[in-house]
Amino acid sequence: MSARIATSKVLLIQYGPTMTLSEVKAAFMPNLTDKAVRNRVSRGDLPRMIDGVFDTQQIGDWWESHCTAGVPRAA
């Protein structure tokens, strides 16, 4: 079993199955305005919102891909 815990699991424990725009902004982009975060959602830079909330699993996957995008993989 891996010693690493997926970001989505940590988010699920902390926020439950969904996250509001305010929660995502506070956790990942505290210096941006709500409008700037909404613009990122509209551009497709963030997972899309469903009924005004984000799916926690999708936010965790987005964050992990965002953080590991420039990291080379071990052979």
PDB file of N, CA, C, O and CB in Angstrom:
ATOM      1  N   MET A   1       0.846  -1.183   0.000  1.00  0.00           N
ATOM      2  CA  MET A   1       0.000   0.000   0.000  1.00  0.00           C
ATOM      3  C   MET A   1       0.889   1.243   0.000  1.00  0.00           C
ATOM      4  O   MET A   1       1.916   1.292   0.676  1.00  0.00           O
ATOM      5  CB  MET A   1      -0.961   0.000   1.225  1.00  0.00           C
ATOM      6  N   SER A   2       0.482   2.211  -0.748  1.00  0.00           N
ATOM      7  CA  SER A   2       1.264   3.437  -0.884  1.00  0.00           C
ATOM      8  C   SER A   2       1.169   4.287   0.380  1.00  0.00           C
ATOM      9  O   SER A   2       0.111   4.379   1.002  1.00  0.00           O
ATOM     10  CB  SER A   2       0.790   4.243  -2.100  1.00  0.00           C
ATOM     11  N   ALA A   3       2.290   4.905   0.748  1.00  0.00           N
ATOM     12  CA  ALA A   3       2.308   5.798   1.903  1.00  0.00           C
ATOM     13  C   ALA A   3       1.722   7.159   1.541  1.00  0.00           C
ATOM     14  O   ALA A   3       1.412   7.960   2.422  1.00  0.00           O
ATOM     15  CB  ALA A   3       3.739   5.960   2.435  1.00  0.00           C
ATOM     16  N   ARG A   4       1.573   7.414   0.255  1.00  0.00           N
ATOM     17  CA  ARG A   4       1.058   8.697  -0.218  1.00  0.00           C
ATOM     18  C   ARG A   4      -0.473   8.675  -0.213  1.00  0.00           C
ATOM     19  O   ARG A   4      -1.093   7.714  -0.669  1.00  0.00           O
ATOM     20  CB  ARG A   4       1.596   9.013  -1.642  1.00  0.00           C
ATOM     21  N   ILE A   5      -1.056   9.723   0.296  1.00  0.00           N
ATOM     22  CA  ILE A   5      -2.516   9.850   0.295  1.00  0.00           C
ATOM     23  C   ILE A   5      -2.895  10.825  -0.804  1.00  0.00           C
ATOM     24  O   ILE A   5      -2.339  11.921  -0.877  1.00  0.00           O
ATOM     25  CB  ILE A   5      -3.060  10.329   1.690  1.00  0.00           C
ATOM     26  N   ALA A   6      -3.822  10.447  -1.648  1.00  0.00           N
ATOM     27  CA  ALA A   6      -4.243  11.288  -2.765  1.00  0.00           C
ATOM     28  C   ALA A   6      -4.883  12.577  -2.236  1.00  0.00           C
ATOM     29  O   ALA A   6      -5.568  12.580  -1.214  1.00  0.00           O
ATOM     30  CB  ALA A   6      -5.234  10.522  -3.683  1.00  0.00           C
ATOM     31  N   THR A   7      -4.639  13.655  -2.959  1.00  0.00           N
ATOM     32  CA  THR A   7      -5.205  14.953  -2.593  1.00  0.00           C
ATOM     33  C   THR A   7      -6.724  14.878  -2.510  1.00  0.00           C
ATOM     34  O   THR A   7      -7.330  15.475  -1.620  1.00  0.00           O
ATOM     35  CB  THR A   7      -4.785  16.027  -3.604  1.00  0.00           C
ATOM     36  N   SER A   8      -7.335  14.148  -3.431  1.00  0.00           N
ATOM     37  CA  SER A   8      -8.795  14.061  -3.421  1.00  0.00           C
ATOM     38  C   SER A   8      -9.313  13.418  -2.138  1.00  0.00           C
ATOM     39  O   SER A   8     -10.388  13.781  -1.661  1.00  0.00           O
ATOM     40  CB  SER A   8      -9.283  13.270  -4.631  1.00  0.00           C
ATOM     41  N   LYS A   9      -8.577  12.481  -1.579  1.00  0.00           N
ATOM     42  CA  LYS A   9      -8.999  11.844  -0.322  1.00  0.00           C
ATOM     43  C   LYS A   9      -8.925  12.831   0.834  1.00  0.00           C
ATOM     44  O   LYS A   9      -9.814  12.870   1.684  1.00  0.00           O
ATOM     45  CB  LYS A   9      -8.126  10.610  -0.017  1.00  0.00           C
ATOM     46  N   VAL A  10      -7.865  13.626   0.862  1.00  0.00           N
ATOM     47  CA  VAL A  10      -7.725  14.640   1.914  1.00  0.00           C
ATOM     48  C   VAL A  10      -8.845  15.671   1.797  1.00  0.00           C
ATOM     49  O   VAL A  10      -9.441  16.067   2.799  1.00  0.00           O
ATOM     50  CB  VAL A  10      -6.337  15.336   1.830  1.00  0.00           C
ATOM     51  N   LEU A  11      -9.125  16.102   0.573  1.00  0.00           N
ATOM     52  CA  LEU A  11     -10.205  17.064   0.362  1.00  0.00           C
ATOM     53  C   LEU A  11     -11.557  16.478   0.742  1.00  0.00           C
ATOM     54  O   LEU A  11     -12.397  17.173   1.314  1.00  0.00           O
ATOM     55  CB  LEU A  11     -10.229  17.521  -1.090  1.00  0.00           C
ATOM     56  N   LEU A  12     -11.771  15.214   0.430  1.00  0.00           N
ATOM     57  CA  LEU A  12     -13.021  14.557   0.777  1.00  0.00           C
ATOM     58  C   LEU A  12     -13.230  14.537   2.285  1.00  0.00           C
ATOM     59  O   LEU A  12     -14.341  14.767   2.763  1.00  0.00           O
ATOM     60  CB  LEU A  12     -13.045  13.138   0.223  1.00  0.00           C
ATOM     61  N   ILE A  13     -12.173  14.264   3.033  1.00  0.00           N
ATOM     62  CA  ILE A  13     -12.258  14.256   4.490  1.00  0.00           C
ATOM     63  C   ILE A  13     -12.558  15.661   5.017  1.00  0.00           C
ATOM     64  O   ILE A  13     -13.366  15.827   5.931  1.00  0.00           O
ATOM     65  CB  ILE A  13     -10.950  13.721   5.104  1.00  0.00           C
ATOM     66  N   GLN A  14     -11.910  16.656   4.443  1.00  0.00           N
ATOM     67  CA  GLN A  14     -12.060  18.021   4.943  1.00  0.00           C
ATOM     68  C   GLN A  14     -13.356  18.690   4.499  1.00  0.00           C
ATOM     69  O   GLN A  14     -14.004  19.369   5.296  1.00  0.00           O
ATOM     70  CB  GLN A  14     -10.896  18.851   4.495  1.00  0.00           C
ATOM     71  N   TYR A  15     -13.744  18.506   3.229  1.00  0.00           N
ATOM     72  CA  TYR A  15     -14.878  19.249   2.680  1.00  0.00           C
ATOM     73  C   TYR A  15     -16.105  18.418   2.364  1.00  0.00           C
ATOM     74  O   TYR A  15     -17.181  18.980   2.157  1.00  0.00           O
ATOM     75  CB  TYR A  15     -14.455  19.936   1.459  1.00  0.00           C
ATOM     76  N   GLY A  16     -15.985  17.109   2.319  1.00  0.00           N
ATOM     77  CA  GLY A  16     -17.105  16.288   1.901  1.00  0.00           C
ATOM     78  C   GLY A  16     -17.089  16.091   0.391  1.00  0.00           C
ATOM     79  O   GLY A  16     -16.076  16.374  -0.249  1.00  0.00           O
ATOM     80  N   PRO A  17     -18.189  15.612  -0.196  1.00  0.00           N
ATOM     81  CA  PRO A  17     -18.191  15.258  -1.617  1.00  0.00           C
ATOM     82  C   PRO A  17     -18.186  16.450  -2.580  1.00  0.00           C
ATOM     83  O   PRO A  17     -17.866  16.283  -3.757  1.00  0.00           O
ATOM     84  CB  PRO A  17     -19.380  14.418  -1.903  1.00  0.00           C
ATOM     85  N   THR A  18     -18.531  17.636  -2.105  1.00  0.00           N
ATOM     86  CA  THR A  18     -18.540  18.812  -2.977  1.00  0.00           C
ATOM     87  C   THR A  18     -17.823  19.984  -2.322  1.00  0.00           C
ATOM     88  O   THR A  18     -17.697  20.056  -1.100  1.00  0.00           O
ATOM     89  CB  THR A  18     -19.978  19.207  -3.328  1.00  0.00           C
ATOM     90  N   MET A  19     -17.355  20.903  -3.169  1.00  0.00           N
ATOM     91  CA  MET A  19     -16.707  22.123  -2.689  1.00  0.00           C
ATOM     92  C   MET A  19     -17.350  23.315  -3.379  1.00  0.00           C
ATOM     93  O   MET A  19     -17.620  23.272  -4.579  1.00  0.00           O
ATOM     94  CB  MET A  19     -15.167  22.091  -2.950  1.00  0.00           C
ATOM     95  N   THR A  20     -17.592  24.365  -2.631  1.00  0.00           N
ATOM     96  CA  THR A  20     -18.128  25.587  -3.214  1.00  0.00           C
ATOM     97  C   THR A  20     -17.004  26.386  -3.860  1.00  0.00           C
ATOM     98  O   THR A  20     -15.824  26.104  -3.653  1.00  0.00           O
ATOM     99  CB  THR A  20     -18.852  26.432  -2.146  1.00  0.00           C
ATOM    100  N   LEU A  21     -17.384  27.372  -4.634  1.00  0.00           N
ATOM    101  CA  LEU A  21     -16.398  28.254  -5.255  1.00  0.00           C
ATOM    102  C   LEU A  21     -15.542  28.913  -4.179  1.00  0.00           C
ATOM    103  O   LEU A  21     -14.326  29.017  -4.335  1.00  0.00           O
ATOM    104  CB  LEU A  21     -17.092  29.326  -6.129  1.00  0.00           C
ATOM    105  N   SER A  22     -16.153  29.352  -3.107  1.00  0.00           N
ATOM    106  CA  SER A  22     -15.424  30.006  -2.015  1.00  0.00           C
ATOM    107  C   SER A  22     -14.412  29.072  -1.370  1.00  0.00           C
ATOM    108  O   SER A  22     -13.311  29.499  -1.023  1.00  0.00           O
ATOM    109  CB  SER A  22     -16.397  30.514  -0.961  1.00  0.00           C
ATOM    110  N   GLU A  23     -14.769  27.800  -1.204  1.00  0.00           N
ATOM    111  CA  GLU A  23     -13.851  26.835  -0.606  1.00  0.00           C
ATOM    112  C   GLU A  23     -12.659  26.549  -1.516  1.00  0.00           C
ATOM    113  O   GLU A  23     -11.525  26.463  -1.046  1.00  0.00           O
ATOM    114  CB  GLU A  23     -14.586  25.540  -0.292  1.00  0.00           C
ATOM    115  N   VAL A  24     -12.913  26.402  -2.813  1.00  0.00           N
ATOM    116  CA  VAL A  24     -11.822  26.163  -3.762  1.00  0.00           C
ATOM    117  C   VAL A  24     -10.906  27.383  -3.800  1.00  0.00           C
ATOM    118  O   VAL A  24      -9.682  27.251  -3.792  1.00  0.00           O
ATOM    119  CB  VAL A  24     -12.376  25.851  -5.184  1.00  0.00           C
ATOM    120  N   LYS A  25     -11.501  28.556  -3.839  1.00  0.00           N
ATOM    121  CA  LYS A  25     -10.726  29.795  -3.868  1.00  0.00           C
ATOM    122  C   LYS A  25      -9.863  29.917  -2.618  1.00  0.00           C
ATOM    123  O   LYS A  25      -8.675  30.225  -2.715  1.00  0.00           O
ATOM    124  CB  LYS A  25     -11.658  31.013  -3.993  1.00  0.00           C
ATOM    125  N   ALA A  26     -10.438  29.680  -1.457  1.00  0.00           N
ATOM    126  CA  ALA A  26      -9.697  29.792  -0.191  1.00  0.00           C
ATOM    127  C   ALA A  26      -8.571  28.760  -0.099  1.00  0.00           C
ATOM    128  O   ALA A  26      -7.493  29.060   0.414  1.00  0.00           O
ATOM    129  CB  ALA A  26     -10.651  29.622   0.997  1.00  0.00           C
ATOM    130  N   ALA A  27      -8.819  27.557  -0.591  1.00  0.00           N
ATOM    131  CA  ALA A  27      -7.827  26.480  -0.481  1.00  0.00           C
ATOM    132  C   ALA A  27      -6.693  26.587  -1.498  1.00  0.00           C
ATOM    133  O   ALA A  27      -5.543  26.282  -1.179  1.00  0.00           O
ATOM    134  CB  ALA A  27      -8.508  25.149  -0.643  1.00  0.00           C
ATOM    135  N   PHE A  28      -7.011  27.021  -2.729  1.00  0.00           N
ATOM    136  CA  PHE A  28      -6.020  26.952  -3.801  1.00  0.00           C
ATOM    137  C   PHE A  28      -5.642  28.289  -4.423  1.00  0.00           C
ATOM    138  O   PHE A  28      -4.567  28.409  -5.010  1.00  0.00           O
ATOM    139  CB  PHE A  28      -6.521  26.067  -4.861  1.00  0.00           C
ATOM    140  N   MET A  29      -6.503  29.293  -4.309  1.00  0.00           N
ATOM    141  CA  MET A  29      -6.246  30.584  -4.967  1.00  0.00           C
ATOM    142  C   MET A  29      -6.703  31.750  -4.089  1.00  0.00           C
ATOM    143  O   MET A  29      -7.533  32.550  -4.520  1.00  0.00           O
ATOM    144  CB  MET A  29      -6.961  30.644  -6.333  1.00  0.00           C
ATOM    145  N   PRO A  30      -6.180  31.861  -2.875  1.00  0.00           N
ATOM    146  CA  PRO A  30      -6.697  32.872  -1.947  1.00  0.00           C
ATOM    147  C   PRO A  30      -6.489  34.317  -2.392  1.00  0.00           C
ATOM    148  O   PRO A  30      -7.191  35.208  -1.914  1.00  0.00           O
ATOM    149  CB  PRO A  30      -6.060  32.686  -0.622  1.00  0.00           C
ATOM    150  N   ASN A  31      -5.549  34.567  -3.288  1.00  0.00           N
ATOM    151  CA  ASN A  31      -5.279  35.941  -3.711  1.00  0.00           C
ATOM    152  C   ASN A  31      -6.134  36.386  -4.887  1.00  0.00           C
ATOM    153  O   ASN A  31      -6.075  37.553  -5.274  1.00  0.00           O
ATOM    154  CB  ASN A  31      -3.832  36.084  -4.070  1.00  0.00           C
ATOM    155  N   LEU A  32      -6.923  35.495  -5.463  1.00  0.00           N
ATOM    156  CA  LEU A  32      -7.762  35.846  -6.602  1.00  0.00           C
ATOM    157  C   LEU A  32      -9.160  36.252  -6.150  1.00  0.00           C
ATOM    158  O   LEU A  32      -9.612  35.868  -5.071  1.00  0.00           O
ATOM    159  CB  LEU A  32      -7.845  34.678  -7.581  1.00  0.00           C
ATOM    160  N   THR A  33      -9.827  37.021  -6.973  1.00  0.00           N
ATOM    161  CA  THR A  33     -11.214  37.388  -6.698  1.00  0.00           C
ATOM    162  C   THR A  33     -12.131  36.253  -7.155  1.00  0.00           C
ATOM    163  O   THR A  33     -11.714  35.382  -7.919  1.00  0.00           O
ATOM    164  CB  THR A  33     -11.591  38.728  -7.409  1.00  0.00           C
ATOM    165  N   ASP A  34     -13.372  36.266  -6.688  1.00  0.00           N
ATOM    166  CA  ASP A  34     -14.343  35.262  -7.137  1.00  0.00           C
ATOM    167  C   ASP A  34     -14.505  35.320  -8.652  1.00  0.00           C
ATOM    168  O   ASP A  34     -14.609  34.285  -9.310  1.00  0.00           O
ATOM    169  CB  ASP A  34     -15.710  35.476  -6.446  1.00  0.00           C
ATOM    170  N   LYS A  35     -14.525  36.530  -9.202  1.00  0.00           N
ATOM    171  CA  LYS A  35     -14.698  36.687 -10.639  1.00  0.00           C
ATOM    172  C   LYS A  35     -13.545  36.033 -11.404  1.00  0.00           C
ATOM    173  O   LYS A  35     -13.769  35.384 -12.425  1.00  0.00           O
ATOM    174  CB  LYS A  35     -14.803  38.171 -11.002  1.00  0.00           C
ATOM    175  N   ALA A  36     -12.325  36.201 -10.920  1.00  0.00           N
ATOM    176  CA  ALA A  36     -11.163  35.597 -11.577  1.00  0.00           C
ATOM    177  C   ALA A  36     -11.253  34.071 -11.542  1.00  0.00           C
ATOM    178  O   ALA A  36     -10.906  33.408 -12.519  1.00  0.00           O
ATOM    179  CB  ALA A  36      -9.859  36.068 -10.904  1.00  0.00           C
ATOM    180  N   VAL A  37     -11.714  33.516 -10.430  1.00  0.00           N
ATOM    181  CA  VAL A  37     -11.865  32.063 -10.326  1.00  0.00           C
ATOM    182  C   VAL A  37     -12.961  31.596 -11.279  1.00  0.00           C
ATOM    183  O   VAL A  37     -12.802  30.575 -11.948  1.00  0.00           O
ATOM    184  CB  VAL A  37     -12.192  31.641  -8.864  1.00  0.00           C
ATOM    185  N   ARG A  38     -14.066  32.326 -11.347  1.00  0.00           N
ATOM    186  CA  ARG A  38     -15.153  31.971 -12.278  1.00  0.00           C
ATOM    187  C   ARG A  38     -14.670  32.035 -13.725  1.00  0.00           C
ATOM    188  O   ARG A  38     -15.063  31.207 -14.548  1.00  0.00           O
ATOM    189  CB  ARG A  38     -16.365  32.913 -12.084  1.00  0.00           C
ATOM    190  N   ASN A  39     -13.826  33.006 -14.036  1.00  0.00           N
ATOM    191  CA  ASN A  39     -13.270  33.091 -15.379  1.00  0.00           C
ATOM    192  C   ASN A  39     -12.418  31.861 -15.696  1.00  0.00           C
ATOM    193  O   ASN A  39     -12.453  31.358 -16.819  1.00  0.00           O
ATOM    194  CB  ASN A  39     -12.436  34.368 -15.530  1.00  0.00           C
ATOM    195  N   ARG A  40     -11.663  31.379 -14.726  1.00  0.00           N
ATOM    196  CA  ARG A  40     -10.850  30.178 -14.922  1.00  0.00           C
ATOM    197  C   ARG A  40     -11.726  28.952 -15.160  1.00  0.00           C
ATOM    198  O   ARG A  40     -11.383  28.077 -15.955  1.00  0.00           O
ATOM    199  CB  ARG A  40      -9.940  29.945 -13.710  1.00  0.00           C
ATOM    200  N   VAL A  41     -12.864  28.899 -14.461  1.00  0.00           N
ATOM    201  CA  VAL A  41     -13.812  27.801 -14.683  1.00  0.00           C
ATOM    202  C   VAL A  41     -14.360  27.894 -16.106  1.00  0.00           C
ATOM    203  O   VAL A  41     -14.437  26.889 -16.813  1.00  0.00           O
ATOM    204  CB  VAL A  41     -14.976  27.842 -13.638  1.00  0.00           C
ATOM    205  N   SER A  42     -14.737  29.094 -16.520  1.00  0.00           N
ATOM    206  CA  SER A  42     -15.297  29.296 -17.865  1.00  0.00           C
ATOM    207  C   SER A  42     -14.297  28.931 -18.960  1.00  0.00           C
ATOM    208  O   SER A  42     -14.683  28.388 -19.995  1.00  0.00           O
ATOM    209  CB  SER A  42     -15.740  30.749 -18.038  1.00  0.00           C
ATOM    210  N   ARG A  43     -13.018  29.224 -18.739  1.00  0.00           N
ATOM    211  CA  ARG A  43     -11.981  28.901 -19.717  1.00  0.00           C
ATOM    212  C   ARG A  43     -11.644  27.416 -19.737  1.00  0.00           C
ATOM    213  O   ARG A  43     -11.004  26.944 -20.676  1.00  0.00           O
ATOM    214  CB  ARG A  43     -10.731  29.700 -19.428  1.00  0.00           C
ATOM    215  N   GLY A  44     -12.058  26.684 -18.732  1.00  0.00           N
ATOM    216  CA  GLY A  44     -11.731  25.266 -18.656  1.00  0.00           C
ATOM    217  C   GLY A  44     -10.453  24.988 -17.896  1.00  0.00           C
ATOM    218  O   GLY A  44      -9.939  23.870 -17.937  1.00  0.00           O
ATOM    219  N   ASP A  45      -9.926  25.996 -17.195  1.00  0.00           N
ATOM    220  CA  ASP A  45      -8.710  25.809 -16.409  1.00  0.00           C
ATOM    221  C   ASP A  45      -8.981  25.030 -15.122  1.00  0.00           C
ATOM    222  O   ASP A  45      -8.063  24.460 -14.533  1.00  0.00           O
ATOM    223  CB  ASP A  45      -8.089  27.160 -16.075  1.00  0.00           C
ATOM    224  N   LEU A  46     -10.217  25.006 -14.697  1.00  0.00           N
ATOM    225  CA  LEU A  46     -10.651  24.257 -13.514  1.00  0.00           C
ATOM    226  C   LEU A  46     -11.758  23.302 -13.948  1.00  0.00           C
ATOM    227  O   LEU A  46     -12.373  23.505 -14.994  1.00  0.00           O
ATOM    228  CB  LEU A  46     -11.148  25.220 -12.365  1.00  0.00           C
ATOM    229  N   PRO A  47     -12.016  22.265 -13.157  1.00  0.00           N
ATOM    230  CA  PRO A  47     -13.159  21.405 -13.475  1.00  0.00           C
ATOM    231  C   PRO A  47     -14.449  22.234 -13.487  1.00  0.00           C
ATOM    232  O   PRO A  47     -14.554  23.246 -12.795  1.00  0.00           O
ATOM    233  CB  PRO A  47     -13.270  20.238 -12.450  1.00  0.00           C
ATOM    234  N   ARG A  48     -15.404  21.799 -14.266  1.00  0.00           N
ATOM    235  CA  ARG A  48     -16.643  22.563 -14.345  1.00  0.00           C
ATOM    236  C   ARG A  48     -17.490  22.350 -13.090  1.00  0.00           C
ATOM    237  O   ARG A  48     -17.411  21.321 -12.418  1.00  0.00           O
ATOM    238  CB  ARG A  48     -17.438  22.167 -15.600  1.00  0.00           C
ATOM    239  N   MET A  49     -18.291  23.353 -12.811  1.00  0.00           N
ATOM    240  CA  MET A  49     -19.187  23.292 -11.665  1.00  0.00           C
ATOM    241  C   MET A  49     -20.489  22.624 -12.097  1.00  0.00           C
ATOM    242  O   MET A  49     -20.954  22.817 -13.220  1.00  0.00           O
ATOM    243  CB  MET A  49     -19.455  24.714 -11.082  1.00  0.00           C
ATOM    244  N   ILE A  50     -21.062  21.846 -11.205  1.00  0.00           N
ATOM    245  CA  ILE A  50     -22.348  21.211 -11.449  1.00  0.00           C
ATOM    246  C   ILE A  50     -23.292  21.683 -10.354  1.00  0.00           C
ATOM    247  O   ILE A  50     -23.050  21.446  -9.171  1.00  0.00           O
ATOM    248  CB  ILE A  50     -22.231  19.642 -11.477  1.00  0.00           C
ATOM    249  N   ASP A  51     -24.361  22.347 -10.751  1.00  0.00           N
ATOM    250  CA  ASP A  51     -25.335  22.919  -9.812  1.00  0.00           C
ATOM    251  C   ASP A  51     -24.664  23.835  -8.792  1.00  0.00           C
ATOM    252  O   ASP A  51     -25.048  23.859  -7.622  1.00  0.00           O
ATOM    253  CB  ASP A  51     -26.090  21.802  -9.087  1.00  0.00           C
ATOM    254  N   GLY A  52     -23.662  24.586  -9.241  1.00  0.00           N
ATOM    255  CA  GLY A  52     -23.026  25.592  -8.395  1.00  0.00           C
ATOM    256  C   GLY A  52     -21.942  25.098  -7.460  1.00  0.00           C
ATOM    257  O   GLY A  52     -21.447  25.864  -6.633  1.00  0.00           O
ATOM    258  N   VAL A  53     -21.559  23.819  -7.572  1.00  0.00           N
ATOM    259  CA  VAL A  53     -20.486  23.285  -6.721  1.00  0.00           C
ATOM    260  C   VAL A  53     -19.519  22.452  -7.565  1.00  0.00           C
ATOM    261  O   VAL A  53     -19.848  22.012  -8.667  1.00  0.00           O
ATOM    262  CB  VAL A  53     -21.075  22.425  -5.562  1.00  0.00           C
ATOM    263  N   PHE A  54     -18.331  22.252  -7.022  1.00  0.00           N
ATOM    264  CA  PHE A  54     -17.323  21.400  -7.652  1.00  0.00           C
ATOM    265  C   PHE A  54     -17.370  20.017  -7.028  1.00  0.00           C
ATOM    266  O   PHE A  54     -17.684  19.877  -5.846  1.00  0.00           O
ATOM    267  CB  PHE A  54     -15.908  22.014  -7.512  1.00  0.00           C
ATOM    268  N   ASP A  55     -17.063  19.004  -7.807  1.00  0.00           N
ATOM    269  CA  ASP A  55     -16.886  17.656  -7.298  1.00  0.00           C
ATOM    270  C   ASP A  55     -15.500  17.583  -6.653  1.00  0.00           C
ATOM    271  O   ASP A  55     -14.502  17.907  -7.297  1.00  0.00           O
ATOM    272  CB  ASP A  55     -17.050  16.585  -8.438  1.00  0.00           C
ATOM    273  N   THR A  56     -15.433  17.169  -5.416  1.00  0.00           N
ATOM    274  CA  THR A  56     -14.174  17.136  -4.674  1.00  0.00           C
ATOM    275  C   THR A  56     -13.131  16.254  -5.363  1.00  0.00           C
ATOM    276  O   THR A  56     -11.952  16.607  -5.397  1.00  0.00           O
ATOM    277  CB  THR A  56     -14.419  16.638  -3.252  1.00  0.00           C
ATOM    278  N   GLN A  57     -13.547  15.121  -5.905  1.00  0.00           N
ATOM    279  CA  GLN A  57     -12.626  14.215  -6.607  1.00  0.00           C
ATOM    280  C   GLN A  57     -12.003  14.926  -7.797  1.00  0.00           C
ATOM    281  O   GLN A  57     -10.798  14.810  -8.022  1.00  0.00           O
ATOM    282  CB  GLN A  57     -13.360  12.933  -7.073  1.00  0.00           C
ATOM    283  N   GLN A  58     -12.797  15.654  -8.558  1.00  0.00           N
ATOM    284  CA  GLN A  58     -12.274  16.363  -9.733  1.00  0.00           C
ATOM    285  C   GLN A  58     -11.308  17.471  -9.326  1.00  0.00           C
ATOM    286  O   GLN A  58     -10.302  17.691 -10.001  1.00  0.00           O
ATOM    287  CB  GLN A  58     -13.426  16.951 -10.558  1.00  0.00           C
ATOM    288  N   ILE A  59     -11.598  18.162  -8.244  1.00  0.00           N
ATOM    289  CA  ILE A  59     -10.688  19.213  -7.769  1.00  0.00           C
ATOM    290  C   ILE A  59      -9.365  18.596  -7.326  1.00  0.00           C
ATOM    291  O   ILE A  59      -8.302  19.140  -7.624  1.00  0.00           O
ATOM    292  CB  ILE A  59     -11.328  20.013  -6.600  1.00  0.00           C
ATOM    293  N   GLY A  60      -9.417  17.466  -6.619  1.00  0.00           N
ATOM    294  CA  GLY A  60      -8.191  16.782  -6.197  1.00  0.00           C
ATOM    295  C   GLY A  60      -7.358  16.322  -7.383  1.00  0.00           C
ATOM    296  O   GLY A  60      -6.136  16.475  -7.390  1.00  0.00           O
ATOM    297  N   ASP A  61      -8.026  15.756  -8.388  1.00  0.00           N
ATOM    298  CA  ASP A  61      -7.309  15.312  -9.592  1.00  0.00           C
ATOM    299  C   ASP A  61      -6.711  16.509 -10.333  1.00  0.00           C
ATOM    300  O   ASP A  61      -5.576  16.447 -10.805  1.00  0.00           O
ATOM    301  CB  ASP A  61      -8.256  14.521 -10.529  1.00  0.00           C
ATOM    302  N   TRP A  62      -7.482  17.604 -10.433  1.00  0.00           N
ATOM    303  CA  TRP A  62      -6.982  18.821 -11.078  1.00  0.00           C
ATOM    304  C   TRP A  62      -5.744  19.334 -10.356  1.00  0.00           C
ATOM    305  O   TRP A  62      -4.751  19.678 -10.998  1.00  0.00           O
ATOM    306  CB  TRP A  62      -8.074  19.910 -11.106  1.00  0.00           C
ATOM    307  N   TRP A  63      -5.791  19.391  -9.036  1.00  0.00           N
ATOM    308  CA  TRP A  63      -4.669  19.920  -8.267  1.00  0.00           C
ATOM    309  C   TRP A  63      -3.421  19.058  -8.447  1.00  0.00           C
ATOM    310  O   TRP A  63      -2.324  19.583  -8.636  1.00  0.00           O
ATOM    311  CB  TRP A  63      -5.036  20.011  -6.784  1.00  0.00           C
ATOM    312  N   GLU A  64      -3.588  17.744  -8.390  1.00  0.00           N
ATOM    313  CA  GLU A  64      -2.437  16.852  -8.552  1.00  0.00           C
ATOM    314  C   GLU A  64      -1.833  16.984  -9.951  1.00  0.00           C
ATOM    315  O   GLU A  64      -0.611  16.980 -10.092  1.00  0.00           O
ATOM    316  CB  GLU A  64      -2.850  15.392  -8.289  1.00  0.00           C
ATOM    317  N   SER A  65      -2.659  17.101 -10.975  1.00  0.00           N
ATOM    318  CA  SER A  65      -2.120  17.263 -12.322  1.00  0.00           C
ATOM    319  C   SER A  65      -1.463  18.631 -12.480  1.00  0.00           C
ATOM    320  O   SER A  65      -0.472  18.771 -13.198  1.00  0.00           O
ATOM    321  CB  SER A  65      -3.227  17.083 -13.370  1.00  0.00           C
ATOM    322  N   HIS A  66      -2.011  19.626 -11.814  1.00  0.00           N
ATOM    323  CA  HIS A  66      -1.447  20.975 -11.844  1.00  0.00           C
ATOM    324  C   HIS A  66      -0.074  21.008 -11.182  1.00  0.00           C
ATOM    325  O   HIS A  66       0.845  21.661 -11.675  1.00  0.00           O
ATOM    326  CB  HIS A  66      -2.390  21.965 -11.149  1.00  0.00           C
ATOM    327  N   CYS A  67       0.059  20.306 -10.075  1.00  0.00           N
ATOM    328  CA  CYS A  67       1.315  20.306  -9.312  1.00  0.00           C
ATOM    329  C   CYS A  67       2.385  19.425  -9.916  1.00  0.00           C
ATOM    330  O   CYS A  67       3.572  19.688  -9.726  1.00  0.00           O
ATOM    331  CB  CYS A  67       1.059  19.865  -7.909  1.00  0.00           C
ATOM    332  N   THR A  68       1.999  18.390 -10.635  1.00  0.00           N
ATOM    333  CA  THR A  68       2.966  17.450 -11.173  1.00  0.00           C
ATOM    334  C   THR A  68       3.195  17.618 -12.668  1.00  0.00           C
ATOM    335  O   THR A  68       3.890  16.804 -13.277  1.00  0.00           O
ATOM    336  CB  THR A  68       2.519  16.056 -10.892  1.00  0.00           C
ATOM    337  N   ALA A  69       2.625  18.659 -13.272  1.00  0.00           N
ATOM    338  CA  ALA A  69       2.725  18.841 -14.729  1.00  0.00           C
ATOM    339  C   ALA A  69       4.170  18.965 -15.204  1.00  0.00           C
ATOM    340  O   ALA A  69       4.510  18.432 -16.260  1.00  0.00           O
ATOM    341  CB  ALA A  69       1.947  20.075 -15.154  1.00  0.00           C
ATOM    342  N   GLY A  70       5.024  19.652 -14.455  1.00  0.00           N
ATOM    343  CA  GLY A  70       6.399  19.844 -14.894  1.00  0.00           C
ATOM    344  C   GLY A  70       7.399  18.895 -14.262  1.00  0.00           C
ATOM    345  O   GLY A  70       8.604  19.030 -14.473  1.00  0.00           O
ATOM    346  N   VAL A  71       6.913  17.943 -13.493  1.00  0.00           N
ATOM    347  CA  VAL A  71       7.811  17.025 -12.793  1.00  0.00           C
ATOM    348  C   VAL A  71       8.075  15.802 -13.667  1.00  0.00           C
ATOM    349  O   VAL A  71       7.132  15.123 -14.073  1.00  0.00           O
ATOM    350  CB  VAL A  71       7.212  16.600 -11.426  1.00  0.00           C
ATOM    351  N   PRO A  72       9.339  15.509 -13.961  1.00  0.00           N
ATOM    352  CA  PRO A  72       9.640  14.338 -14.784  1.00  0.00           C
ATOM    353  C   PRO A  72       9.322  13.038 -14.035  1.00  0.00           C
ATOM    354  O   PRO A  72       9.512  12.941 -12.823  1.00  0.00           O
ATOM    355  CB  PRO A  72      11.118  14.355 -15.212  1.00  0.00           C
ATOM    356  N   ARG A  73       8.854  12.080 -14.757  1.00  0.00           N
ATOM    357  CA  ARG A  73       8.523  10.785 -14.159  1.00  0.00           C
ATOM    358  C   ARG A  73       9.756   9.905 -14.058  1.00  0.00           C
ATOM    359  O   ARG A  73      10.623   9.943 -14.931  1.00  0.00           O
ATOM    360  CB  ARG A  73       7.437  10.076 -14.973  1.00  0.00           C
ATOM    361  N   ALA A  74       9.837   9.118 -13.007  1.00  0.00           N
ATOM    362  CA  ALA A  74      10.952   8.179 -12.830  1.00  0.00           C
ATOM    363  C   ALA A  74      10.825   7.038 -13.835  1.00  0.00           C
ATOM    364  O   ALA A  74       9.720   6.606 -14.167  1.00  0.00           O
ATOM    365  CB  ALA A  74      10.987   7.623 -11.373  1.00  0.00           C
ATOM    366  N   ALA A  75      11.936   6.572 -14.298  1.00  0.00           N
ATOM    367  CA  ALA A  75      11.918   5.488 -15.298  1.00  0.00           C
ATOM    368  C   ALA A  75      11.680   4.150 -14.659  1.00  0.00           C
ATOM    369  O   ALA A  75      11.635   3.134 -15.353  1.00  0.00           O
ATOM    370  CB  ALA A  75      13.220   5.451 -16.076  1.00  0.00           C
TER     371      ALA A  75
END
